Amino acid sequence: MSLHRQDIQQGASILTVQPLHSAIKFGLDLAIRARRYVAYLDCVEKLVEGLLRDLLGLFWITGRVLQKTDPNPHGLSPAEYRMITKINLVLSEGTAAPCPIGSRKMHSRQWITSSPRFTISFMRHVAILLAVATSISALTACGGTNAAGGGSGTAPSITAQPQSASVSAGQTATFSVTASGTAPLSYQWNKNGSAISGATSASYTTPATTTADSGTSFTVTVSNSAGNVTSNAAALTVNLASQTITFNNPGTQTVGTPLPLSATASSELTVSFASQTTGVCTVSGTTATFAAAGTCTIQATQAGNSTYAPATPVTQSFTVNESGGGDPTNGVLPSYNDAYANWKNAGLASVGGIPDRTTICTTVNPLGGGQDDFNNIQNAINSCPAGEVVQLGAGAFSIKLADMPIHIGTGISLRGTGSCTGSSSPYCPTSITVIDGALAYTGGMCGTSTSNEVACPNGGEPEILMSPVIPDYNYSWETCGNVGATLGTGCGATPLAADAAQGQTTIQVASTSGFTVGSWILIDEASGAGWVADPMNQWTGNGSVWAASDWLSSSGSPATGRVLWAKAQNNSWDFGSAYPYQASTPGCWYSYCDRVTSELHKIASIGSGSCPGTNCTLTFDDPLTIAFRQSGGHNAQVYANLYGNNSGSGSPISFLQQAGVENISLLRAPEGGLEMELCVNCWVKNTEVGDWYGGGISVAYSARSELNMVYVHHCWNSVNNGGEYPLSLDSASTEMLITNSITNFAGKGMVARAGGAGSVISYNYIDDTMYDAESGIGDYWLDMGINASHYSGPHHVLFEGNWGDNLDNDNTHGNSMYMTFFRNVGSGFRTPFTDPSVGGLVDDFTGKGYYCPNGLASCESWTPGPLRAAGPMGYNYWFAYVGNVLGTSGQSTAANGWTYSGDFTVSRIFMLGWGGGGGGQDPNLDGVTGSYILINGNYDFLNNAVTWKGLPITLPDSFYLSGEPAFFSAGSGYPWPWVTPTGSQAIQTGPSGCGGTCSGLPAQARWQAGTPFVQP
């Protein structure tokens, strides 16, 4: 019989992990099995004599064996004590005398409990055997075999090496090994070559790490009876833990009023603050001090420590006003409606207004007799240096359909002679007529006369195009192509590296490559839309509508692009089975597909890098009016360069700047009177657009440009085809100003489609919207008057001081957001007029109008409607109506069937959340349960009183002007503000120059006088 390696290995295990009494039992059994190998035991005794003393320890007993009745002087456990008292083995045959194991041959064994003595030699040899279990070298040196029957076991081998690990400080790391070989296998883990106490399993998990542990090497030795093997080294890398900063925008502040700053780091380490605009604000500790009005930018940082890496800095920019209230909206508007910093820059205000140029490069006179003047005009424009004037002489210029457009591609002024003082069209001494253009109310026909009608071109160019490119679709932002078919993703746009909030002037980007200081960029984001339950489902049957996830948020803050698309689960609406993010769908009509929340901004500075990183930034010269988010599927991005072709090839081009059209009547245009595209600081002034269709004046991708004292009237094909709109702000147009102007006799007062951010519509007279006899509708229908709607995406437009029959927004092709109406008149009635397509009088108050389902012959008398003074249609949220005067004295009364609020079934002061053909009222806007709108301080002629939401507040004179606009001083002079809901008279009348009875609004007074450009 041989001692087997398995026996020894089992002994080592028992010594290591089993109770002491189990080890003793095993040792006794092993001793008996080895009773014929005395020489072997003597050898081992010599080899491990030093170890014996440690192992015997408790049991080194002399003189006699322990008895059951003996006291326990050694602190044994009860089980160990009972085992020791049973150890009394008769070692010699036929005698009771003790016999050392090394002195005679042993033939049998038995347990007894009363022997008088117990030779210490037996316990010594038991201890030897136990020691052997821990020493393979002792076994081999003394002649022991390593397997039963003298065979060989399989030495261990490693089949899966421990892998290096990378963790953050404070985390643990786990290393594992997989090995094969004759069982049992034992493991010993080592750290930098030294054994780790207790690390004897196939895997090892470190304690919580610190950065000091980085670079540590771990190996494991795997052993069995046949040998051992050591693994490859696995390295531990300990990184600093990441942390983030939460730093909310503090909102508008005031010079001289200190601001305690507050921000937190996810690590709970202290956050530090620094000003990046020290001329406006400084920071000491956690307090910001404001020295001047402007935009303050503060950065919050956390430098990290031995556990945490530095946090990505968070920057917030906000407006600082002069003490005494530089921002007139403070305390009047919610912060999410406030775009004062942008409104005050609308038009050419930031460059000193429309320039009065005196240098004339050339004068062109009309050829007369119906001869084509196009080449003479175009050649003069092409040869004129920027900053100078092409003067058109008095008289009628003629161009043809084949000529269009007259293209202004440089910063010149095209100016007619004299002032537009006429009392009938053409109102200006200089006119340009498309002589084979639009014919009046013929269903969209062109020609030199009604006896020579031809079909007008579909999709042609306008009469005048102000743009750096021709044709007007020949451009690309980066390599993203033109809008209308392309996605705007996966092309050359630069992603934002972090979300940007309303009011920020600095944004983080993934790269600053291609951007230059002073250039204008496009920024946009995807809607992030999905199916949202339709709050108007009981009327619409839509089920769900395709809208942004926060569209129905019960708070207007923060200001985000809460887009609703004209797509429903149960109704086709615009899209049918298609989605706005798909190419060539209605989602791409006025922006890159599904990216209707968009603005234009001028780069004031570029961060120092590196990119991406906290200093990889763009800073604009004005704030964002709304948030642009990288998160949540919005994928906000910035387009650095504009190209003059659809492929985005060649060298970038610049926006057209400082170009103007003045003192001209533009007549009979069939594809739009004037189009302004890709323009900055451009203007149209003292200009008539009459007898047109395909759009009166259209603006796209333009910024800080101005329409001032324009008169757009008589759409000659006022049908429901999208070409009946006198004014439109489209495609990211930003900070535009339309002021002191008149529109009438067109399908709507104006529209906005994916554009208008930060724009101002002020002191205009917008009246007498109508559809003609060929429309299939008729003039009875009151469409939108003063509004910025008709497609998804418009936001933060200010309407101030206007007169309109209603102050509305539609939801025909999507929603608008965050509109503000301040000190306007919403009369509830159009001024009575003669419909030129019918030849009959239209009077909303007396109920006289016409419905024409199949052309002129089908027209029948019909009651006009729906009559309302104000109110967005359903789905248009977070509007503000403040300080307006609503209704008409003596007409908007209960006796005449008017009520204050409700749907479109009767006449209303506020027709809130009204539906179209399906009827109903949006419960978020119903004025009863809904809170998605602000209505405060408005005077109405139903109650003859001002209605306050809470305590009365003081209304500022203007939300964007610091003083009276110059045109209120023209003519006889007019009172300003002219809409005074909290005064003794709600609406001011004109001065003695018009007999004291005309409107207090200069534009309306001019219309009433029959001279749209001459103020009484």
Secondary structure, DSSP 4 states (H G I P E B T S, - for coil): ----HHHHHHHHHHHHHS-HHHHHHHHHHHHHHTTT-HHHHHHHHHHTHHHHHHHHGGG---SS---TTS--TT---HHHHHHHHH--B--STT--S---TTTS------B-S--S---HHHHHHHHHHHHHTT-HHHHHHTT--SSGGG---PPPEEEEPPPPEEEETT---EEE-EEESSSPPEEEEEETTEEPTT--SSEEEPPSP-GGGTT-EEEEEEEETTEEEEPPPEEEEEEPBP--EE------EETT--EE---EETT-PPPEEEES-TTTEEEETTEEEE-SSEEEEEEEE----SSBPPPPPEEEEEEEEPTTTSSTTTTTS-GGG--HHHHTTTTTGGGTSS-----EEEEE----TT---HHHHHHHHHHSPTT-EEEEPSEEEEE-TTTPPEEE-SS-EEEESS----SSSS-SSEEEEETTSB-TTSSSEEESSGGGEEEPPSS---SEEESSSSSTT--EETTS--TTT--SSSSSPEEBSS-B-TT-SEEEBS--TT--TT-EEEEEE---EEEEE-TTHHHH--SEEEEETTTT-SS--S-----EEEEESSS-TTTTT--TTSTTSGGGSSSSTT--EEEEEEEEEE----SSSTT-EEEESS--SS-B-STTTT--EEE--EESSTT--SS-BPPEES-EEEEEEEE--SS-SEEEESEES-EEEEEEEEEE-S-SEEEES-BS-EEEEEEEEEETT-SSSS---SEEEETT-BS-EEES-EEESSSSS-EEES--BT-EEES-EE------TTSSS-TTB---SB---SSS--B--EEES-EES-EEE--TTB--BS-EEES-EE-SSPPPEEETTTTEEEBTTTTB-EE-TTSGGG-EE---B--EEEEEBTT-BSEEEES-EES-TTTSSGGGT-EEE--TTS-EEE-TTB-STT--B-TTSSSSS--SEEEESEEETTTTEEE-SSS--PPPS-SS-SS--GGGGSTT---SSSB-TTSSSSB-B--GGGTT-SBSSHHHHHHHTT-TTS--
